[in-house]
């Protein structure tokens, strides 16, 4: 991340490189001056309450730059939550990410600041759906994407991330796999298994991320036509025809590492536009093309809500999970580490 701002002017200068299409992530000096007292109050409350703020790369850049203690993807953030000695965690993202942090840190207070904390992908499947699927596919190992609720994780055998899904599925001893909830990632995993010569049977659920399913191959063709040197990088929640046309495919953290390590100067990132906004502040010498494809859930997080979460949180914003759910969901996540090691050993 960029250097932490110490004044409203610092904040404005840090945010000024962001030039995405649309006005959502463009910041005026007046806005920065209005928000600065809230930022200072948040910083004081963090000290007073021994709290940390974790923020996903997709939330508003003013949060990432001014008050977040750690910025990353859902997996990175949950690991940081577990390692931290903070008493309270404000998870500026969406609810399932806060639940994952609570599973890994059950004795810490975890709060999601925004009342609009859903996720089209995580909300596409419930614990009741899982019970039905378990009955319909009794011989299958159930593999869930980390973008699922705690209740769903509690009914699955192993959790995966977008960076390790194909490798872990190949490492599983079972030949019949049911992947959920993302059908587009499921299709990409199926193609990966085929390319690796795997004979495993893969079924998958029909959930999608409404942001990533918007992209069409013609968008890539148009960008390449007008910018012949552009490099296209996509998240694996995109459709297979998008993945096929991309120069690089990876998780949020992998996309960041790829852009920062590459000698290329122009990028078209096919994921939520918060990532392009973040990278515009961190690697200002590179250019990011395309319009802003925004997640309404991630972008619903605000500095005012974070202040409320620290000073007087809404009861419904405090993550509460029963012990059995935590135990079963943690086993699912722990199995990810077991099979990730096995997958690594095979390479």
C-alpha positions in Angstrom: 0.0 0.0 0.0 1.0 3.7 -0.3 2.3 5.6 2.7 -0.3 6.2 5.4 -1.6 9.8 5.0 -1.2 12.2 7.9 -3.5 15.0 6.7 -6.4 15.6 4.4 -3.9 17.0 1.9 -1.9 13.7 2.1 -5.1 11.7 1.5 -6.1 13.8 -1.5 -2.6 13.4 -3.0 -2.7 9.6 -2.4 -6.1 9.2 -4.0 -5.5 11.6 -7.0 -3.9 9.0 -9.3 -7.2 7.1 -9.4 -8.7 7.7 -12.8 -11.3 5.0 -13.5 -14.3 5.6 -15.7 -17.2 6.9 -13.7 -17.2 9.0 -10.5 -17.4 6.4 -7.8 -13.7 6.3 -7.0 -12.7 9.9 -7.8 -12.0 12.0 -4.8 -12.0 15.8 -4.4 -10.0 17.8 -1.9 -13.3 18.9 -0.3 -14.3 15.2 0.3 -10.9 14.5 1.9 -11.2 17.4 4.2 -14.7 16.3 5.2 -13.6 12.8 5.9 -10.4 13.6 7.8 -12.0 14.1 11.2 -13.7 10.7 10.9 -10.4 9.1 9.9 -8.7 10.6 13.0 -11.5 9.4 15.2 -11.3 5.9 13.8 -7.5 5.8 14.5 -8.1 6.8 18.1 -10.8 4.2 18.6 -8.5 1.5 17.2 -6.0 2.3 19.9 -8.6 2.6 22.6 -10.3 -0.7 21.8 -7.2 -2.7 20.7 -8.9 -3.2 17.3 -7.7 -3.7 13.8 -9.4 -2.9 10.4 -9.1 -5.5 7.7 -10.2 -4.4 4.2 -10.7 -6.3 0.9 -9.0 -4.8 -2.1 -12.4 -4.2 -3.7 -13.7 -1.7 -1.0 -13.4 2.0 -1.5 -9.8 3.2 -1.9 -10.2 5.9 0.8 -10.7 3.1 3.4 -7.7 1.1 2.1 -5.4 4.1 2.3 -6.5 5.9 5.4 -7.6 3.4 8.1 -7.0 -0.3 7.0 -4.3 -2.1 8.9 -4.1 -4.9 6.3 -5.5 -5.1 2.7 -5.8 -8.3 0.8 -8.2 -11.0 -0.5 -10.5 -13.1 1.7 -7.9 -15.8 2.4 -5.1 -13.4 3.2 -7.3 -11.3 5.5 -8.6 -14.3 7.5 -5.1 -15.5 8.1 -4.1 -12.0 9.3 -7.1 -12.0 11.6 -6.0 -15.2 13.2 -2.4 -14.1 13.6 -3.3 -10.7 15.1 -3.4 -10.1 18.9 -6.3 -7.5 18.5 -9.4 -8.0 20.7 -11.7 -6.7 17.9 -11.7 -7.0 14.2 -13.6 -4.7 11.9 -13.8 -6.6 8.6 -14.5 -4.1 5.8 -15.8 -6.4 3.1 -18.8 -8.7 3.0 -20.3 -10.9 5.7 -19.0 -14.3 4.6 -15.4 -13.0 5.0 -16.2 -11.8 8.5 -17.6 -15.3 9.2 -14.4 -16.9 8.0 -12.4 -14.7 10.3 -14.7 -15.6 13.2 -14.2 -19.3 12.4 -10.4 -19.0 12.6 -10.5 -16.6 15.6 -13.6 -17.6 17.6 -12.6 -15.7 20.8 -12.3 -12.3 19.0 -15.1 -9.9 18.3 -15.6 -9.6 14.5 -17.8 -6.8 13.1 -18.9 -6.1 9.5 -19.5 -2.4 9.2 -21.9 -2.2 6.3 -25.6 -3.2 6.6 -25.5 -4.2 2.9 -23.1 -7.1 3.5 -24.4 -9.7 1.1 -22.7 -11.4 -1.8 -24.5 -12.8 -4.9 -22.1 -15.8 -5.0 -22.1 -16.7 -1.3 -25.9 -16.0 -1.0 -26.7 -18.4 -3.9 -26.4 -21.5 -1.7 -27.6 -22.3 1.8 -27.2 -25.0 4.4 -30.6 -26.5 3.3 -29.3 -26.7 -0.3 -26.2 -28.5 1.0 -28.3 -31.1 2.8 -30.3 -31.7 -0.4 -27.1 -32.0 -2.5 -25.5 -34.4 0.0 -28.5 -36.7 -0.4 -28.4 -36.4 -4.2 -24.7 -37.0 -4.5 -23.8 -39.4 -1.7 -20.6 -40.7 -3.3 -19.1 -37.2 -3.9 -16.6 -35.2 -2.0 -17.9 -31.7 -1.5 -15.5 -28.9 -2.2 -16.6 -25.3 -1.4 -15.0 -22.0 -2.6 -14.0 -19.8 0.3 -16.7 -17.4 -0.9 -19.4 -19.2 1.1 -21.2 -18.8 4.4 -20.0 -20.5 7.6 -23.2 -22.7 7.5 -22.3 -24.0 4.0 -18.6 -24.6 4.9 -19.8 -26.7 7.9 -21.4 -29.1 5.4 -18.4 -29.5 3.1 -15.3 -31.7 3.1 -12.7 -29.1 2.1 -12.5 -25.4 1.3 -10.5 -23.9 -1.6 -9.5 -20.5 -2.8 -9.3 -19.2 -6.4 -5.6 -19.7 -6.3 -5.5 -23.4 -5.3 -8.9 -24.9 -6.3 -7.7 -27.0 -9.2 -4.6 -28.2 -7.4 -6.5 -29.3 -4.3 -9.2 -31.1 -6.3 -6.5 -33.0 -8.2 -4.9 -33.9 -4.8 -8.1 -35.3 -3.3 -8.4 -39.1 -3.1 -12.0 -39.1 -4.3 -12.7 -39.4 -8.1 -16.2 -37.8 -7.8 -16.2 -34.1 -6.8 -19.0 -31.6 -6.3 -17.7 -28.0 -6.4 -19.8 -25.1 -5.2 -21.1 -22.5 -5.5 -19.5 -20.8 -8.6 -20.4 -22.5 -11.9 -18.0 -20.3 -13.9 -15.1 -21.3 -11.7 -16.4 -24.9 -11.8 -16.2 -24.8 -15.6 -12.7 -23.4 -15.5 -11.7 -26.1 -13.0 -13.1 -28.8 -15.3 -11.0 -27.4 -18.1 -7.9 -27.5 -15.8 -8.6 -31.1 -14.9 -8.9 -32.1 -18.5 -5.7 -30.3 -19.5 -3.9 -32.1 -16.6 -5.2 -35.5 -17.9 -7.3 -36.1 -14.8 -10.2 -38.6 -15.1 -12.1 -37.1 -12.1 -15.8 -36.5 -12.4 -16.7 -32.9 -11.5 -20.2 -31.6 -10.9 -20.8 -28.0 -9.9 -23.5 -25.7 -8.6 -25.0 -22.8 -10.6 -24.1 -19.7 -8.5 -22.2 -16.8 -9.9 -20.6 -13.5 -8.9 -22.7 -10.9 -10.7 -19.7 -8.7 -11.3 -17.5 -11.3 -13.0 -20.3 -12.8 -15.1 -20.8 -9.5 -16.8 -17.7 -9.7 -18.9 -17.9 -10.8 -22.6 -15.1 -11.8 -24.9 -15.9 -9.0 -27.3 -14.8 -6.5 -24.6 -11.3 -8.0 -24.8 -11.3 -7.9 -28.6 -12.3 -4.2 -28.5 -9.6 -3.3 -25.9 -6.9 -5.2 -27.9 -7.9 -3.5 -31.1 -7.5 0.0 -29.7 -4.5 -0.9 -27.4 -2.3 -3.5 -29.1 0.2 -3.6 -26.2 -2.4 -4.2 -23.4 -2.1 -7.2 -21.2 -5.4 -8.8 -20.1 -5.6 -10.3 -16.7 -8.7 -12.1 -15.4 -10.1 -13.6 -12.2 -11.1 -17.3 -12.4 -14.7 -16.3 -11.5 -14.9 -15.1 -15.1 -16.4 -17.3 -17.8 -14.1 -19.8 -19.6 -14.2 -17.8 -22.9 -12.8 -14.9 -20.9 -10.1 -17.0 -19.3 -9.1 -18.4 -22.7 -8.5 -14.9 -24.1 -6.6 -13.6 -21.2 -2.8 -13.3 -20.8 -2.9 -14.1 -17.1 -5.5 -15.7 -14.8 -5.3 -15.5 -11.0 -6.8 -14.7 -7.7 -6.9 -11.1 -6.4 -3.5 -11.4 -4.7 -2.0 -13.2 -7.8 -3.3 -10.4 -10.0 -1.6 -7.8 -7.8 1.7 -9.6 -7.8 1.5 -10.2 -11.6 0.9 -6.5 -12.3 3.7 -5.3 -9.9 6.3 -7.7 -11.2 5.5 -7.3 -14.9 7.5 -5.0 -17.2 4.3 -4.3 -19.2 2.7 -0.8 -18.8 -0.9 -1.3 -19.9 -3.4 -3.6 -18.2 -7.1 -4.6 -18.6 -8.1 -6.2 -15.4 -11.3 -8.3 -15.5 -12.3 -8.2 -11.9 -14.0 -5.7 -9.6 -12.6 -2.2 -10.3 -11.5 -1.6 -6.8 -8.4 -3.6 -7.7 -7.5 -1.3 -10.5 -8.1 1.7 -8.2 -5.8 0.2 -5.6 -3.1 -0.5 -8.1 -3.3 3.0 -9.5 -2.2 4.3 -6.1 0.5 1.7 -5.7 2.0 1.5 -9.2 1.2 5.0 -10.7 3.6 4.4 -13.6 1.2 1.8 -15.1 -2.1 2.4 -17.0 -5.3 0.5 -16.3 -7.9 0.5 -19.1 -11.6 -0.2 -19.1 -14.6 1.0 -17.2 -15.5 0.4 -13.5 -17.3 -2.8 -12.9 -18.4 -2.3 -9.3 -19.6 -4.7 -6.6 -22.4 -2.9 -4.8 -21.7 -5.0 -1.6 -18.0 -4.2 -1.3 -18.5 -0.5 -2.3 -21.3 -0.1 0.4 -18.6 0.1 3.1 -17.9 3.6 4.2 -15.6 5.4 6.7 -18.7 6.5 8.7 -19.9 2.9 9.0 -16.4 1.8 10.2 -16.5 4.6 12.8 -19.9 3.3 14.0 -18.6 -0.3 14.1 -15.9 0.8 16.5 -17.9 3.2 18.6 -21.4 1.7 18.8 -21.8 -1.4 16.5 -25.2 -2.5 15.4 -26.0 -5.8 17.1 -26.6 -7.5 13.8 -23.2 -6.4 12.5 -21.4 -8.5 15.2 -20.7 -11.9 13.8 -22.2 -14.7 15.9 -21.7 -18.4 15.1 -22.7 -21.4 17.2 -19.9 -23.7 18.4 -20.9 -26.7 16.2 -20.9 -24.5 13.1 -17.4 -23.1 14.0 -16.1 -26.6 14.6 -17.4 -28.1 11.4 -16.5 -25.1 9.2 -13.0 -25.0 10.7 -12.4 -28.6 9.8 -13.4 -27.8 6.3 -10.9 -24.9 6.2 -8.2 -26.9 7.9 -8.5 -29.6 5.3 -7.6 -27.0 2.7 -4.1 -26.7 4.3 -3.7 -30.5 4.4 -4.5 -30.9 0.7 -2.7 -27.8 -0.4 0.5 -29.3 1.0 -0.2 -32.5 -0.9 -0.8 -30.6 -4.1 2.4 -28.7 -3.6 4.3 -32.0 -3.0 3.1 -33.3 -6.4 4.5 -30.3 -8.3 
